[in-house]
Amino acid sequence: MRILLVAATVFEIRPLFHKLNLKEIQSENPGQYQYLNHHIDLLIPGIGMVPTAYFVGRQLALQQYDLAINAGIAGTFNISIPPGTVVNVVEDCVPELGAEDAENFISVFELGLADPDMHPYHGGKLKNDLMSTTGLFPDKVLAGLMQVKAITSNTVRGNAASIERIRRIAAADIESMEGAAFFFACLTAKTPCLQIRSISNLVEERDKSRWDLDLALKNLNNSLFELINSASMKVD
């Protein structure tokens, strides 16, 4: 299987490479690795939507993949999702793409500047509808990951007023800085994809003493290891 593994930083993905007993992450971008019957290209586009959209889109134009995985950490708006929980993002969006009208917000779709149902959008959302029929993993593997909805932002929120404002605009479980750009590229290219994230903190007034980054990274990489190994048992 040919896999494109996308992580914003090497920091988030390095433990996986130790678990796979692969050599140190290469300086090339993407780095190329072989693990069992997988060819894995590791792409580190950097932080944010702009580099993610460019580098993922460019790579998908250069090479066809059986699967693309975006792996990273995230904050959650949902108090019932504790730090360390690994989630499968099934829907994402860029909630602040639009215009302000005094105290109100109007999306680009409400403004009539974009069609909310033009591919790859469905009702203005980016929904990952490419995995359900691929059969790339045993059903129990993905079933073990909570399915969540996400928003993608340029700024990670740590201000009560900002958090309340975004809650009024979009209902979501988690936020990241790259997810929607990754989905847009993969869904447009019709490449089966997964966005797997591990929760490091509750989205609240910024207080890093309440974060559990170590646990989030550990569980993220354990889940990725399980995914890759379960996929390796399938016959290409």
MIKE-663198 format. One line per field, with one value per residue (C-alpha): x, y, z; residue in three letters. Coordinates in Angstrom, 2 decimals. Layout:
MIKE-663198
u = c(X/...)
v = c(Y/...)
w = c(Z/...)
vodo = c(ALA/...)
***
This chain:
MIKE-663198
u = c(0.00/1.26/0.57/1.04/1.53/1.12/2.11/2.60/5.74/8.28/7.69/4.20/5.22/8.73/7.51/5.80/9.05/10.71/7.86/8.20/11.95/12.65/15.76/15.75/13.35/14.95/15.64/13.92/10.30/8.65/10.90/10.39/10.26/9.41/7.57/6.29/4.27/3.81/5.61/5.24/5.91/6.23/5.28/5.94/4.27/4.56/1.98/-1.26/-3.66/-1.61/1.46/-0.71/-2.94/0.04/2.31/-0.42/-2.06/1.28/2.16/-1.20/-0.68/2.73/1.87/-1.23/-1.80/-4.00/-4.39/-3.43/-3.31/-3.13/-1.89/-1.59/-2.79/-5.81/-7.80/-11.39/-14.48/-16.22/-15.67/-16.65/-13.52/-10.57/-6.93/-5.30/-8.41/-7.62/-10.34/-11.24/-12.31/-15.16/-16.14/-14.16/-14.59/-13.05/-15.71/-14.38/-14.24/-16.63/-17.43/-18.33/-21.55/-21.35/-21.73/-22.85/-20.85/-21.82/-20.12/-18.92/-21.76/-24.39/-22.84/-23.34/-19.61/-19.27/-21.59/-21.96/-22.52/-19.80/-17.29/-15.66/-18.20/-21.48/-23.61/-20.54/-18.66/-15.79/-17.08/-14.77/-16.97/-14.14/-13.26/-16.52/-16.17/-12.40/-12.00/-8.45/-8.82/-10.71/-13.94/-13.03/-9.90/-11.65/-14.68/-12.43/-11.85/-14.44/-15.82/-15.81/-16.47/-13.71/-12.98/-9.70/-8.37/-5.30/-5.29/-5.59/-8.09/-7.26/-9.58/-13.07/-14.68/-13.08/-14.16/-17.73/-17.77/-16.61/-19.14/-21.88/-20.52/-19.83/-20.67/-17.56/-15.83/-12.22/-10.04/-6.81/-4.74/-4.46/-7.33/-9.67/-6.82/-5.80/-9.38/-9.86/-6.78/-7.58/-11.29/-10.62/-8.08/-10.43/-7.71/-9.00/-7.97/-8.06/-7.57/-6.45/-5.90/-5.19/-6.57/-4.00/-6.26/-9.66/-10.19/-10.41/-8.49/-4.90/-3.32/-0.64/-0.40/-3.74/-2.52/-1.32/0.83/2.89/-0.19/-1.67/1.50/1.85/-1.73/-1.64/1.41/0.10/-3.09/-1.17/0.98/-2.15/-3.70/-0.63/-0.19/-3.85/-3.72/-0.58/-2.51/-4.73/-3.74/-3.16)
v = c(0.00/3.50/5.91/9.67/10.58/14.30/16.00/19.71/19.09/16.28/16.56/15.08/12.06/11.08/8.49/6.52/6.12/4.75/2.25/1.19/0.71/3.03/5.15/8.77/11.02/12.15/15.75/15.27/16.40/14.05/11.41/7.90/4.77/1.10/-0.74/-4.30/-4.05/-0.28/2.49/5.53/9.08/11.45/15.05/17.85/20.94/23.16/24.90/26.26/26.01/27.77/25.47/22.41/23.16/23.81/20.92/18.28/19.37/19.35/15.89/14.40/15.78/14.11/10.72/8.56/7.14/4.40/6.46/9.85/10.36/13.72/13.20/15.76/17.10/19.29/21.13/20.22/22.31/19.20/18.70/15.02/14.35/14.16/14.82/11.79/10.80/9.93/10.97/10.45/13.74/13.06/16.68/19.92/23.52/26.99/28.77/32.32/32.41/35.26/38.78/40.63/42.63/44.64/41.94/39.28/36.95/36.00/33.02/33.04/30.62/32.92/35.82/33.88/33.94/30.14/27.19/25.22/22.00/22.33/19.48/18.88/20.70/19.30/21.98/24.16/21.41/19.14/15.66/12.67/10.34/8.44/5.93/4.06/1.85/1.43/-1.56/-0.45/-1.35/-3.95/-2.32/-2.61/-0.46/2.73/1.92/2.27/5.95/8.55/10.37/14.15/17.37/19.96/23.54/24.79/28.19/30.36/31.13/28.57/30.02/30.88/33.80/33.45/36.02/34.48/30.99/32.11/33.86/30.78/28.62/30.86/30.50/26.76/23.68/21.53/19.14/20.12/22.72/22.43/24.63/22.30/19.82/21.53/22.27/18.60/17.45/19.95/18.65/14.96/15.16/17.21/14.63/11.78/10.27/8.16/9.98/10.05/12.93/11.44/13.76/13.36/15.79/17.71/20.22/21.76/24.95/27.52/30.48/29.52/27.57/25.13/23.66/21.94/20.42/16.83/16.99/13.91/11.70/13.13/12.38/8.90/7.92/9.52/7.54/4.31/4.67/5.39/2.32/0.19/1.64/1.00/-2.53/-3.43/-2.15/-4.18/-7.39/-6.72/-8.07/-5.37)
w = c(0.00/-0.79/2.07/2.31/5.97/6.65/9.90/10.46/12.55/12.95/16.69/16.38/14.33/15.51/18.09/15.30/13.42/16.52/16.92/13.28/13.77/10.85/10.51/11.61/9.72/6.48/5.56/2.20/2.04/1.51/3.01/1.62/3.78/3.48/6.26/5.65/2.43/2.72/0.93/3.22/2.08/5.05/4.22/6.74/5.20/8.28/10.45/9.03/6.14/3.46/3.44/4.00/1.01/-1.25/-0.31/0.00/-3.25/-5.05/-3.74/-4.73/-8.25/-8.45/-6.96/-6.57/-3.07/-1.66/1.51/2.94/6.72/8.48/12.04/14.78/18.11/18.74/21.36/22.12/22.80/24.16/27.89/27.54/25.43/27.85/26.98/25.38/23.42/19.80/17.37/13.72/12.14/9.74/9.01/8.91/7.81/7.86/9.93/9.60/5.81/5.10/6.23/9.39/9.48/12.71/15.39/12.92/10.69/7.14/5.51/1.89/1.15/2.66/0.72/-2.51/-3.27/-3.19/-3.78/-0.51/-2.48/-5.11/-4.77/-2.36/-0.17/1.17/2.77/3.18/5.05/4.06/4.85/4.63/2.58/0.85/3.59/4.01/0.95/0.67/2.97/3.82/7.50/9.53/10.68/14.37/13.99/12.89/15.03/18.07/17.32/18.26/15.23/15.62/13.74/13.51/12.61/11.15/12.18/11.77/15.48/18.27/20.70/24.29/24.96/26.41/24.10/21.02/22.08/22.63/19.24/17.33/19.19/17.78/14.25/14.12/16.15/16.45/18.82/18.08/16.37/14.41/12.11/9.09/8.89/6.44/4.02/4.10/3.49/0.66/-1.16/-0.65/-1.41/-4.53/-5.70/-4.68/-2.49/0.45/3.58/7.36/9.76/13.07/16.02/19.70/22.24/24.26/25.98/26.43/24.41/27.20/28.59/27.75/30.63/29.50/33.00/32.25/28.98/28.64/25.54/26.42/26.73/23.52/21.55/23.03/22.20/18.75/17.72/19.26/17.23/14.03/14.66/15.04/11.88/9.77/11.08/10.60/7.04/6.40/6.99/3.97/0.58/-2.05)
vodo = c(MET/ARG/ILE/LEU/LEU/VAL/ALA/ALA/THR/VAL/PHE/GLU/ILE/ARG/PRO/LEU/PHE/HIS/LYS/LEU/ASN/LEU/LYS/GLU/ILE/GLN/SER/GLU/ASN/PRO/GLY/GLN/TYR/GLN/TYR/LEU/ASN/HIS/HIS/ILE/ASP/LEU/LEU/ILE/PRO/GLY/ILE/GLY/MET/VAL/PRO/THR/ALA/TYR/PHE/VAL/GLY/ARG/GLN/LEU/ALA/LEU/GLN/GLN/TYR/ASP/LEU/ALA/ILE/ASN/ALA/GLY/ILE/ALA/GLY/THR/PHE/ASN/ILE/SER/ILE/PRO/PRO/GLY/THR/VAL/VAL/ASN/VAL/VAL/GLU/ASP/CYS/VAL/PRO/GLU/LEU/GLY/ALA/GLU/ASP/ALA/GLU/ASN/PHE/ILE/SER/VAL/PHE/GLU/LEU/GLY/LEU/ALA/ASP/PRO/ASP/MET/HIS/PRO/TYR/HIS/GLY/GLY/LYS/LEU/LYS/ASN/ASP/LEU/MET/SER/THR/THR/GLY/LEU/PHE/PRO/ASP/LYS/VAL/LEU/ALA/GLY/LEU/MET/GLN/VAL/LYS/ALA/ILE/THR/SER/ASN/THR/VAL/ARG/GLY/ASN/ALA/ALA/SER/ILE/GLU/ARG/ILE/ARG/ARG/ILE/ALA/ALA/ALA/ASP/ILE/GLU/SER/MET/GLU/GLY/ALA/ALA/PHE/PHE/PHE/ALA/CYS/LEU/THR/ALA/LYS/THR/PRO/CYS/LEU/GLN/ILE/ARG/SER/ILE/SER/ASN/LEU/VAL/GLU/GLU/ARG/ASP/LYS/SER/ARG/TRP/ASP/LEU/ASP/LEU/ALA/LEU/LYS/ASN/LEU/ASN/ASN/SER/LEU/PHE/GLU/LEU/ILE/ASN/SER/ALA/SER/MET/LYS/VAL/ASP)
***
